[in-house]
Amino acid sequence: MAIIMNEYLDCGCHLGMWKITEDLDQLLSKITLTREELETLERFSYTPRKIEWLSVRVLLKAMTNNELSIYYNGNRKPFIRGNSHYISISHSRDLTSILLSSKMKVGIDLEYMSHRISSISHKFINENDSITDNEEQKKYHLYIHWCAKEALYKICDKQDINFRDSLTIEPFQPSDSGVIQGRVHNRSRNELFNLNYFNLGNYVVVWCCK
């Protein structure tokens, strides 16, 4: 496991990321799973899905020096047994990321920038989102919007949110890293969040806490 980030952020959150280089057996050797976790693992028929699932548990152990169990509520939002931390998880290709906080809700999204994003932009960009006309930056700009909305969706517990219409990103010019603002507006809230983003090779990472 090649950890590429393991940092305590100024806001008090703990961000961990790494590039997966292990096979299934190597990951299994790094962690002790409960019977329930082993049963969950065995239900996955696709080996890459097993590796992804295990990578999250191994990264969490590396970040906390503890073997904590991750569970999911009815909305598939992860939580740690005992509620010692808020947790958000993201995975794309061979990178896995976790954002932890003992005091604040958190949301993180990580995406590999493929070339399909423009073809599905109508599913997540609304009339109040502003996308650059610069063709060289457009894909990156769209991916920041996508990741930012995913992070907002996660921090708001995935409840009563239309991904396109309930989430709006305030206009910004993309750079290698920065802070942007996103608004969640639905029947129960109208709230502004600060989101941090950065570019990592061909990946985009966006995270927020509140």
Kinemage of the C-alpha trace (Angstrom):
@kinemage 1
@onewidth
@group {chain A} dominant
@subgroup {mainchain}
@vectorlist {calphas} color= white
{ca met a 1} P 0.000 0.000 0.000
{ca ala a 2} L 1.568 3.262 -1.146
{ca ile a 3} L 0.131 6.031 1.039
{ca ile a 4} L 0.312 9.291 -0.884
{ca met a 5} L -1.395 11.502 1.702
{ca asn a 6} L -1.945 11.235 5.458
{ca glu a 7} L -2.497 14.741 6.766
{ca tyr a 8} L -4.254 16.533 9.582
{ca leu a 9} L -5.866 19.579 8.002
{ca asp a 10} L -6.183 23.039 9.528
{ca cys a 11} L -9.908 22.506 10.065
{ca gly a 12} L -9.201 19.512 12.306
{ca cys a 13} L -10.077 16.846 9.737
{ca his a 14} L -7.808 13.943 8.842
{ca leu a 15} L -7.325 13.187 5.141
{ca gly a 16} L -5.847 9.930 3.909
{ca met a 17} L -5.210 8.724 0.354
{ca trp a 18} L -3.206 6.023 -1.314
{ca lys a 19} L -2.623 4.258 -4.567
{ca ile a 20} L -3.627 0.603 -4.462
{ca thr a 21} L -0.785 -1.675 -5.532
{ca glu a 22} L -1.751 -4.859 -3.638
{ca asp a 23} L -3.733 -7.850 -4.767
{ca leu a 24} L -6.581 -9.328 -2.739
{ca asp a 25} L -4.448 -11.614 -0.573
{ca gln a 26} L -1.963 -8.868 0.242
{ca leu a 27} L -4.750 -6.590 1.452
{ca leu a 28} L -6.311 -9.387 3.496
{ca ser a 29} L -2.981 -9.954 5.250
{ca lys a 30} L -2.982 -6.356 6.501
{ca ile a 31} L -6.225 -6.422 8.471
{ca thr a 32} L -8.293 -8.638 10.761
{ca leu a 33} L -11.936 -8.745 9.696
{ca thr a 34} L -14.887 -9.640 11.878
{ca arg a 35} L -17.133 -12.521 10.880
{ca glu a 36} L -19.716 -10.033 9.662
{ca glu a 37} L -17.123 -8.222 7.555
{ca leu a 38} L -15.895 -11.483 6.061
{ca glu a 39} L -19.461 -12.378 5.109
{ca thr a 40} L -19.868 -8.974 3.450
{ca leu a 41} L -16.628 -9.441 1.537
{ca glu a 42} L -17.673 -12.858 0.289
{ca arg a 43} L -20.907 -11.446 -1.119
{ca phe a 44} L -18.915 -9.461 -3.681
{ca ser a 45} L -18.433 -11.608 -6.780
{ca tyr a 46} L -16.144 -9.140 -8.571
{ca thr a 47} L -12.533 -9.202 -7.356
{ca pro a 48} L -11.829 -5.488 -8.055
{ca arg a 49} L -14.839 -4.639 -5.868
{ca lys a 50} L -13.372 -6.762 -3.063
{ca ile a 51} L -10.043 -4.969 -3.424
{ca glu a 52} L -11.757 -1.582 -3.310
{ca trp a 53} L -13.748 -2.547 -0.198
{ca leu a 54} L -10.667 -3.902 1.567
{ca ser a 55} L -8.539 -0.911 0.619
{ca val a 56} L -10.847 1.386 2.567
{ca arg a 57} L -10.525 -0.718 5.735
{ca val a 58} L -6.766 -0.976 5.437
{ca leu a 59} L -6.404 2.768 4.875
{ca leu a 60} L -8.597 3.492 7.887
{ca lys a 61} L -6.364 1.264 10.005
{ca ala a 62} L -3.254 3.039 8.734
{ca met a 63} L -4.761 6.436 9.537
{ca thr a 64} L -6.006 5.603 13.034
{ca asn a 65} L -3.668 2.789 14.138
{ca asn a 66} L -6.845 0.943 15.041
{ca glu a 67} L -9.059 -1.641 13.367
{ca leu a 68} L -12.362 0.218 13.263
{ca ser a 69} L -15.495 -1.258 11.718
{ca ile a 70} L -17.392 0.671 9.035
{ca tyr a 71} L -21.144 0.258 8.667
{ca tyr a 72} L -23.766 1.867 6.438
{ca asn a 73} L -27.186 3.315 7.178
{ca gly a 74} L -30.276 3.018 4.986
{ca asn a 75} L -28.985 5.737 2.657
{ca arg a 76} L -25.646 3.939 2.250
{ca lys a 77} L -23.893 6.614 4.292
{ca pro a 78} L -20.891 5.149 6.132
{ca phe a 79} L -20.395 5.440 9.860
{ca ile a 80} L -17.904 4.006 12.332
{ca arg a 81} L -19.092 1.710 15.089
{ca gly a 82} L -19.304 3.724 18.295
{ca asn a 83} L -19.582 6.983 16.305
{ca ser a 84} L -16.064 8.027 17.341
{ca his a 85} L -15.615 9.861 14.038
{ca tyr a 86} L -17.575 11.185 11.111
{ca ile a 87} L -16.285 9.519 7.953
{ca ser a 88} L -16.554 10.029 4.214
{ca ile a 89} L -15.094 7.656 1.625
{ca ser a 90} L -14.321 7.878 -2.071
{ca his a 91} L -12.627 5.604 -4.593
{ca ser a 92} L -11.745 5.960 -8.270
{ca arg a 93} L -9.606 3.604 -10.342
{ca asp a 94} L -6.565 2.818 -8.178
{ca leu a 95} L -6.914 5.624 -5.608
{ca thr a 96} L -8.835 5.458 -2.330
{ca ser a 97} L -9.535 8.379 -0.015
{ca ile a 98} L -10.966 8.835 3.483
{ca leu a 99} L -11.864 12.026 5.341
{ca leu a 100} L -12.298 11.777 9.114
{ca ser a 101} L -13.385 14.204 11.825
{ca ser a 102} L -14.282 13.680 15.473
{ca lys a 103} L -16.366 16.877 15.601
{ca met a 104} L -17.660 17.845 12.152
{ca lys a 105} L -19.640 16.236 9.375
{ca val a 106} L -17.475 15.553 6.341
{ca gly a 107} L -17.804 14.864 2.636
{ca ile a 108} L -15.166 13.893 0.068
{ca asp a 109} L -15.153 12.863 -3.561
{ca leu a 110} L -12.335 11.640 -5.765
{ca glu a 111} L -12.692 11.147 -9.525
{ca tyr a 112} L -10.409 10.111 -12.357
{ca met a 113} L -10.863 12.513 -15.282
{ca ser a 114} L -12.022 10.452 -18.240
{ca his a 115} L -13.422 11.959 -21.445
{ca arg a 116} L -17.090 11.186 -20.821
{ca ile a 117} L -17.932 14.041 -18.467
{ca ser a 118} L -19.346 16.465 -21.095
{ca ser a 119} L -21.827 13.877 -22.325
{ca ile a 120} L -23.431 13.589 -18.876
{ca ser a 121} L -23.043 17.188 -17.703
{ca his a 122} L -26.785 17.805 -18.197
{ca lys a 123} L -27.381 15.393 -15.309
{ca phe a 124} L -25.593 17.522 -12.726
{ca ile a 125} L -25.126 21.064 -14.131
{ca asn a 126} L -28.058 23.464 -13.644
{ca glu a 127} L -28.790 26.923 -15.054
{ca asn a 128} L -27.072 28.627 -12.088
{ca asp a 129} L -23.801 26.731 -12.446
{ca ser a 130} L -21.182 28.541 -14.517
{ca ile a 131} L -18.827 26.477 -16.712
{ca thr a 132} L -15.842 27.977 -18.527
{ca asp a 133} L -15.859 28.353 -22.319
{ca asn a 134} L -12.154 27.528 -22.414
{ca glu a 135} L -12.080 24.101 -24.048
{ca glu a 136} L -8.724 23.241 -22.459
{ca gln a 137} L -10.129 23.780 -18.953
{ca lys a 138} L -13.724 22.706 -19.491
{ca lys a 139} L -13.283 19.031 -18.591
{ca tyr a 140} L -11.400 19.901 -15.405
{ca his a 141} L -13.995 22.546 -14.496
{ca leu a 142} L -16.823 20.053 -14.968
{ca tyr a 143} L -15.060 17.457 -12.831
{ca ile a 144} L -14.590 19.938 -10.004
{ca his a 145} L -18.337 20.643 -10.148
{ca trp a 146} L -19.128 16.918 -10.179
{ca cys a 147} L -16.850 16.165 -7.217
{ca ala a 148} L -18.071 19.210 -5.288
{ca lys a 149} L -21.689 18.121 -5.672
{ca glu a 150} L -20.815 14.583 -4.631
{ca ala a 151} L -19.085 15.926 -1.514
{ca leu a 152} L -22.127 18.085 -0.690
{ca tyr a 153} L -24.451 15.139 -1.268
{ca lys a 154} L -22.430 13.063 1.180
{ca ile a 155} L -22.100 15.699 3.906
{ca cys a 156} L -25.865 16.246 3.802
{ca asp a 157} L -26.486 12.538 4.454
{ca lys a 158} L -27.785 11.920 0.899
{ca gln a 159} L -31.279 12.924 2.032
{ca asp a 160} L -33.914 14.745 -0.061
{ca ile a 161} L -31.375 16.076 -2.564
{ca asn a 162} L -31.780 16.259 -6.321
{ca phe a 163} L -28.211 16.071 -7.568
{ca arg a 164} L -28.763 18.582 -10.362
{ca asp a 165} L -31.323 21.001 -8.976
{ca ser a 166} L -30.600 21.009 -5.215
{ca leu a 167} L -26.857 21.670 -5.515
{ca thr a 168} L -25.273 24.779 -7.033
{ca ile a 169} L -21.610 25.751 -7.166
{ca glu a 170} L -20.785 29.446 -7.009
{ca pro a 171} L -18.831 30.705 -10.078
{ca phe a 172} L -15.043 30.279 -9.925
{ca gln a 173} L -12.025 30.026 -12.194
{ca pro a 174} L -10.333 26.614 -11.897
{ca ser a 175} L -6.721 26.355 -10.764
{ca asp a 176} L -4.559 23.536 -9.410
{ca ser a 177} L -6.171 23.955 -5.987
{ca gly a 178} L -8.515 26.319 -4.241
{ca val a 179} L -11.582 26.943 -2.124
{ca ile a 180} L -15.015 27.275 -3.698
{ca gln a 181} L -18.545 27.596 -2.360
{ca gly a 182} L -21.497 25.333 -2.928
{ca arg a 183} L -25.120 25.825 -1.949
{ca val a 184} L -27.573 23.130 -0.887
{ca his a 185} L -31.144 24.251 -1.452
{ca asn a 186} L -34.129 21.975 -0.988
{ca arg a 187} L -37.295 21.833 1.111
{ca ser a 188} L -35.412 21.526 4.393
{ca arg a 189} L -32.337 23.737 3.965
{ca asn a 190} L -30.686 26.605 2.142
{ca glu a 191} L -27.082 26.384 3.257
{ca leu a 192} L -23.704 27.503 1.906
{ca phe a 193} L -20.607 25.309 2.264
{ca asn a 194} L -16.922 25.956 1.651
{ca leu a 195} L -15.281 23.222 -0.419
{ca asn a 196} L -11.578 22.603 -0.900
{ca tyr a 197} L -10.359 21.110 -4.162
{ca phe a 198} L -7.066 20.072 -5.715
{ca asn a 199} L -5.733 18.335 -8.783
{ca leu a 200} L -3.659 15.178 -8.331
{ca gly a 201} L -2.296 13.994 -11.647
{ca asn a 202} L -5.383 13.058 -13.645
{ca tyr a 203} L -7.608 13.002 -10.556
{ca val a 204} L -9.752 15.668 -8.938
{ca val a 205} L -10.354 15.677 -5.170
{ca val a 206} L -12.945 17.852 -3.416
{ca trp a 207} L -13.711 17.805 0.307
{ca cys a 208} L -15.729 19.795 2.819
{ca cys a 209} L -16.562 19.785 6.509
{ca lys a 210} L -19.034 21.637 8.707
